[in-house]
Amino acid sequence: MKRPSASCRRICSLVVVTVGLAVAVGAAACGPAPAPGPTIVDRLREQANRYPAMAVEDVYKFVHQAAFGNGHLISDEAAARVYLRSELDSVTADEAEPLVEPVSPDGSVVRINLRPFKARKLDVTKLGDVMIASAKTFKPERDRFERWWDEAADAANRRTLPFDAAMLTNFGAARVLENYPAVHHSAAYTKSHRPAYRVVIRDVYFAIFAP
């Protein structure tokens, strides 16, 4: 085989160096892969830490809100506004709770807690607007609920969530047969934590209540 000339060898070396530099620059520009975002298990763990009386009904309610939003509550817009104002009047203003709590893994669905909302003297009419706009915007997804529920039950089975895995599995299976109804908070949760909030879409809330 004929040996390549010196000039040819120099050109080949330059090509190799150029390609190597391009790969190195590309890798540096891309950097490390971004860390994965929160999961439904992460959100449930946050809730369990903040609300230790949380029971299987409350886990279901949380995952249901993440997957289905608040549309089931807004069949009568005028009545929903009246009930919101009545509940806001009944709670004591308190800044101890977070105003906004993420519900869905990506944080697009949130709970707006009414006690800190009242403490900040925010506009209840605007919150009614947010509720109604959220209900009209959100797209419920059963597949998403089932996937997240399975993740929660699996985490409980591996003891990375402080709930009984068999109870979660059985409770979820029964609700599927009932066509995924909304449920109330457990009596223990209601007594200990006095939940008072509205589930809305985060972007809708901040479009109306600019931070």
Secondary structure, DSSP 8 states (H G I E B T S, - for coil): -----HHHHHHHHHHHHHHHHHHHHHHHHH-S-------HHHHHHHHHHH-TT--HHHHHHHHHHHHHTTGGG-SSHHHHHHHHHHHHHHS---SSS-SEEE-STTS-EEEEEHHHHHHTT--HHHHHHHHHHHHHH----HHHHHHHHHHHHHHHHTTSSSS-HHHHHHHHHHHHHTTS------HHHHHHH---EEEEEHHHHHHHS--
